């Protein structure tokens, strides 16, 4: 269904539900689906160029392995996002044209190729194979032992005899616990399988060396077809790539797909908050959050671009009534520890920073990069919490219209009343935690007066319920 922002002077052509937000005089708020974070990653294991749903660290490890060396980011950045406790993490493994599976071909006793073992995914993992008589029944059975490096992963046991190759194929391919290799028969051979000791699978490539910005853009196109609330890069800081992300997010938001992107810089960038602030002021968008400091966790320093993975997970996983401001984080420390004036400069620039309050690391203020307000925008647009509420109401009402009203009800008084009543009932679920009592939902009579026969214009007025962020006290001493 088409949805998105509409203009009074350029009405959309497609059937759909279109929603505008204007400060004070017209519209504002609401809740809905949340907690889905999308991220492209680099890995040496797992399905490539497809979206994988992750809800736990175990699922992350099973899908993409724990390797973090070199440019690999799936586990490092995926784990950071999960620590933020989103509902779901959607990962897309990037790969270049060199990506390849590793394989080994086993021989029979006559040195004839009979069985090929191939990794399930393109990889550089150091898999090795040993073929031996079974330690349990050496006379009747054979073992294929799978190692990674020196670590034994699994033993596949099967019967000897004339069908030994087919038996091995069945033992490997039909084992539901086998997450590593597949087997294919090359020839029946002479009914034997020659022993080998820790021979490596060869030819594998994880396809990370040649990854370019276009690969990230391809991932973004894949995510565009899914319901997501947040998008974050895997620590990537290339300025042209970040610009592509910003343009993409702004387009999607205009089209009604309300997502928020999270970006950051390198650890070198983070050394000066002025660098992060410059990135924020250049962006200036309610749909983009820019992190400006590095975080330290378990002795490892993560750049602000990597910290952005955590912030994306945490912001998306919060209940709509919660705020990031002063929220505790998992980090042990920050780098650098900003001075008061530096924190103030970050807030004014629209840079999200972490601070150490003497006991723990917290988010100073849950803000996006919007500082220069556009027409119809107010200061509410600067806060992640309030944008999430606005986004939720836009997405929820659009989905309700698609499922229940567009093309299904007559555009007469009864049909219009049905739509308004549904929206009013929905707003009741948001009050008083997200919107204050006393909201108004009604026909936009001015625009409806010139509407086409298939158009219905409505409007609402509401006050967003923000979190208490500043408390001022006055003491009188006698």
Residue pairs with C-beta under 8 A, 6 or more apart in sequence:
1 15
1 16
1 17
1 398
1 401
1 402
1 406
2 12
2 14
2 15
2 16
2 17
2 18
2 256
3 16
3 17
3 18
3 19
3 255
3 256
3 394
3 398
3 402
4 12
4 16
4 18
4 19
4 254
4 255
4 256
4 257
5 18
5 19
5 20
5 253
5 254
5 255
5 256
6 12
6 18
6 19
6 20
8 447
11 455
12 18
15 406
15 407
15 454
16 256
16 398
16 402
16 406
17 256
17 397
17 398
17 401
17 402
17 406
18 256
19 27
19 256
19 393
19 394
19 397
19 398
20 26
20 27
20 376
21 27
21 28
21 376
21 390
21 394
22 376
23 376
23 377
23 378
23 380
23 381
24 378
25 461
26 376
26 459
26 461
27 459
27 460
27 461
27 462
28 380
28 390
28 435
28 460
28 461
28 462
28 463
28 464
29 386
29 389
29 390
29 393
29 430
29 434
29 435
29 462
29 464
30 389
30 390
30 392
30 393
30 394
30 396
30 397
30 426
30 427
30 430
30 434
30 435
31 320
31 389
31 392
31 393
31 396
31 429
31 430
31 434
32 391
32 392
32 393
32 395
32 396
32 399
33 227
33 229
33 392
33 395
33 396
34 87
34 229
34 316
34 317
34 320
34 388
34 392
35 86
35 87
35 88
35 229
35 316
35 317
36 86
36 87
36 88
36 90
36 226
36 227
36 228
36 229
36 230
36 316
37 81
37 84
37 86
37 88
37 89
37 90
37 228
37 229
37 230
37 231
37 232
37 312
37 313
37 316
38 51
38 90
38 92
38 223
38 226
38 228
38 230
38 231
38 232
38 259
39 77
39 78
39 81
39 89
39 90
39 91
39 92
39 231
39 232
39 233
39 234
39 309
39 312
40 91
40 92
40 93
40 94
40 215
40 216
40 219
40 220
40 233
40 234
41 64
41 73
41 74
41 77
41 78
41 91
41 92
41 93
41 94
41 234
42 71
42 72
42 73
42 74
42 93
42 94
42 206
42 208
42 211
42 234
43 64
43 65
43 67
43 72
43 73
43 74
43 75
43 93
43 206
43 208
44 65
44 67
44 72
44 123
44 124
44 125
44 206
44 208
45 63
45 64
45 65
45 67
45 121
45 123
45 125
45 206
46 52
46 63
46 64
46 65
46 74
46 93
46 121
47 63
47 93
47 121
48 93
48 94
48 95
48 99
48 121
48 122
48 207
49 92
49 93
49 94
49 95
49 218
49 219
49 222
50 92
50 93
50 222
51 90
51 91
51 92
51 222
51 223
51 226
52 63
52 64
52 90
52 91
52 92
52 93
53 88
53 89
53 90
54 60
54 63
54 78
54 82
54 88
54 89
54 90
54 91
55 87
55 88
55 89
56 82
57 79
57 82
60 74
60 75
60 78
60 79
60 82
60 89
60 91
61 75
62 179
63 74
63 91
64 74
64 75
64 78
64 91
64 93
65 74
65 75
65 125
66 75
67 75
67 125
68 75
68 76
70 208
71 208
71 209
71 211
72 206
72 208
73 234
73 235
74 91
74 93
74 234
76 235
76 306
77 232
77 234
77 235
77 306
77 309
78 89
78 91
78 309
80 302
80 306
80 307
80 309
80 310
80 313
81 89
81 232
81 309
81 310
81 312
81 313
82 89
82 313
83 310
83 313
83 314
83 330
84 309
84 310
84 311
84 312
84 313
84 314
84 315
84 316
84 317
85 313
85 314
85 317
86 230
86 312
86 313
86 314
86 316
86 317
87 316
87 317
89 313
90 223
90 226
90 228
92 219
92 222
92 223
94 207
94 208
94 211
94 215
94 216
94 219
95 122
95 206
95 207
95 208
95 211
95 215
96 207
96 208
96 209
96 210
96 211
96 212
96 215
97 207
97 210
98 205
98 207
98 209
98 210
99 122
99 205
99 206
99 207
100 122
100 203
100 204
100 205
100 207
101 118
101 119
101 120
101 121
101 122
101 123
101 203
101 204
102 118
102 119
102 123
102 124
102 125
102 127
102 200
102 201
102 202
102 203
102 204
103 116
103 117
103 118
103 119
103 201
103 202
103 203
103 204
104 116
104 117
104 129
104 199
104 200
104 201
104 202
105 113
105 115
105 116
105 117
105 186
106 113
106 114
106 115
106 116
106 117
106 129
106 131
106 144
106 193
106 194
106 196
107 113
107 114
107 189
107 193
107 194
108 114
108 165
108 189
108 190
108 191
108 192
108 193
108 194
109 189
109 190
109 192
109 193
109 194
110 189
110 190
110 192
111 194
112 187
112 189
112 190
113 186
113 187
114 165
114 185
114 186
114 187
114 188
114 189
114 193
115 165
115 168
115 169
115 183
115 184
115 185
115 186
115 193
116 183
116 184
116 186
117 129
117 144
117 172
117 181
117 182
117 183
117 201
118 181
118 182
118 183
118 184
118 201
119 125
119 127
119 180
119 181
119 201
119 204
120 179
120 180
120 181
120 182
122 204
122 205
122 206
122 207
123 204
123 205
123 206
124 204
124 205
124 206
125 148
125 204
126 148
126 149
126 200
127 146
127 147
127 148
127 180
127 181
127 200
127 201
128 146
128 147
128 148
128 149
128 198
128 199
128 200
128 201
129 144
129 145
129 146
129 147
129 196
129 198
129 199
129 201
130 143
130 144
130 145
130 147
130 196
130 197
130 198
130 199
131 142
131 143
131 144
131 145
131 193
131 194
131 195
131 196
132 142
132 143
132 145
132 195
132 197
133 139
133 141
133 142
133 143
133 195
134 140
134 141
134 142
134 143
134 157
135 143
136 157
140 159
140 160
141 157
141 158
141 159
141 160
142 157
142 158
142 159
142 160
142 164
142 168
142 193
143 155
143 156
143 157
144 155
144 156
144 158
144 168
144 171
144 172
145 152
145 154
145 155
145 156
146 152
146 153
146 154
146 155
146 156
146 180
146 181
147 153
147 198
153 180
154 177
154 178
154 180
156 168
156 171
156 172
156 175
156 178
157 171
158 164
158 167
158 168
158 170
158 171
159 167
160 167
160 191
160 192
161 167
161 191
162 188
162 191
163 191
164 189
164 191
164 192
164 193
165 185
165 186
165 187
165 188
165 189
165 193
166 185
166 188
168 183
168 193
169 183
169 184
169 185
172 178
172 181
172 182
172 183
173 182
173 183
181 201
213 238
213 240
213 241
213 244
216 233
216 236
216 241
216 244
217 244
217 248
220 231
220 244
220 245
220 248
223 231
224 248
224 252
224 257
228 259
229 258
229 259
229 260
229 316
229 388
229 391
230 259
230 260
230 261
230 262
230 312
230 313
230 315
230 316
231 245
231 249
231 259
231 260
231 261
231 262
231 312
232 261
232 262
232 263
232 308
232 309
232 312
233 241
233 242
233 245
233 263
233 305
233 308
234 309
235 264
235 302
235 303
235 305
235 306
235 309
236 242
236 305
237 264
237 265
237 266
237 269
237 303
237 305
242 263
242 279
245 261
245 263
245 288
246 261
246 263
246 283
246 285
246 288
248 261
249 259
249 260
249 261
249 285
249 287
249 288
250 285
250 287
252 258
252 259
253 259
253 287
256 394
256 395
256 398
258 287
258 390
258 391
258 392
258 394
258 395
259 287
259 391
260 287
260 288
260 289
260 312
260 315
260 316
260 368
260 384
260 387
260 388
260 391
261 287
261 288
261 289
262 288
262 289
262 290
262 291
262 308
262 309
262 311
262 312
262 315
263 279
263 283
263 288
263 289
263 290
263 291
263 305
263 308
264 270
264 276
264 290
264 291
264 292
264 303
264 304
264 305
264 306
264 307
264 308
265 275
265 276
265 279
265 292
265 303
265 304
265 305
266 303
266 304
266 305
267 294
267 301
267 303
267 304
267 335
269 275
269 276
269 279
269 303
269 304
270 276
270 292
270 293
270 294
270 303
270 304
270 335
270 336
271 336
273 292
273 293
273 336
273 338
273 342
273 345
273 346
273 351
273 353
274 345
276 290
276 291
276 292
276 293
276 304
276 346
276 349
276 351
276 353
277 292
277 345
277 346
277 349
277 350
277 351
278 349
279 290
279 292
279 351
280 290
280 292
280 349
280 350
280 351
280 369
280 371
281 349
281 350
281 369
281 371
283 290
283 350
283 369
284 350
284 369
284 370
284 371
284 372
285 368
285 369
285 370
286 368
286 369
286 370
286 377
286 381
286 382
286 387
287 368
287 387
288 368
288 369
289 308
289 311
289 312
289 315
289 352
289 367
289 368
289 369
289 384
290 308
290 350
290 351
290 352
290 368
290 369
291 304
291 305
291 307
291 308
291 311
291 351
291 352
291 353
291 354
292 304
292 346
292 351
292 352
292 353
293 304
293 307
293 334
293 335
293 336
293 338
293 353
293 354
294 301
294 302
294 303
294 304
294 307
294 334
294 335
294 336
295 301
295 302
295 304
295 306
295 307
295 310
295 329
295 331
295 333
295 334
295 335
295 354
295 361
296 302
296 331
296 332
296 333
296 334
296 335
297 330
297 331
297 332
298 332
301 335
302 310
302 331
307 331
307 354
310 329
310 330
310 331
311 324
311 352
311 363
314 324
314 327
314 329
315 324
315 366
315 384
315 388
318 324
318 327
318 385
318 388
320 385
320 388
320 389
320 392
320 433
320 434
321 433
321 434
321 465
321 467
322 385
322 467
323 366
323 383
323 384
323 385
323 466
323 467
323 469
324 352
324 363
324 365
324 366
324 384
324 385
325 363
325 364
325 365
325 366
325 385
325 467
325 469
326 362
326 363
326 364
326 469
327 362
327 363
327 366
328 360
328 361
328 362
329 354
329 360
329 361
329 362
329 363
331 354
331 361
332 361
333 356
333 361
334 353
334 354
334 355
334 356
334 361
337 355
337 356
338 346
338 353
338 355
343 353
343 355
343 364
346 352
346 353
346 364
347 353
347 364
347 365
347 367
348 371
349 371
350 367
350 368
350 369
350 370
350 371
350 382
351 367
351 369
352 363
352 364
352 365
352 366
352 367
352 368
353 363
353 364
354 361
354 362
354 363
354 364
355 361
355 362
355 364
356 362
365 469
366 383
366 384
366 385
367 382
367 383
367 384
368 381
368 382
368 383
368 384
368 387
370 377
370 381
370 382
371 382
373 379
373 381
380 386
380 390
380 464
380 466
381 387
383 466
385 466
385 467
386 464
386 466
389 434
389 435
389 464
390 464
393 430
396 426
397 423
397 426
400 422
400 423
400 426
401 419
404 422
405 415
405 418
405 419
405 422
409 415
409 418
409 419
411 453
411 454
411 455
411 456
415 456
416 443
416 456
416 458
419 456
419 458
420 441
420 442
420 443
420 458
423 441
423 458
423 460
424 441
427 435
427 439
427 441
427 460
427 462
431 437
431 439
432 465
433 465
434 464
434 465
435 462
435 463
435 464
435 465
436 462
436 463
436 464
436 465
438 463
439 460
439 461
439 462
439 463
440 460
440 461
440 462
441 458
441 459
441 460
442 458
442 459
442 460
443 456
443 457
443 458
443 459
444 457
444 458
444 459
447 457
448 455
448 456
448 457
451 457
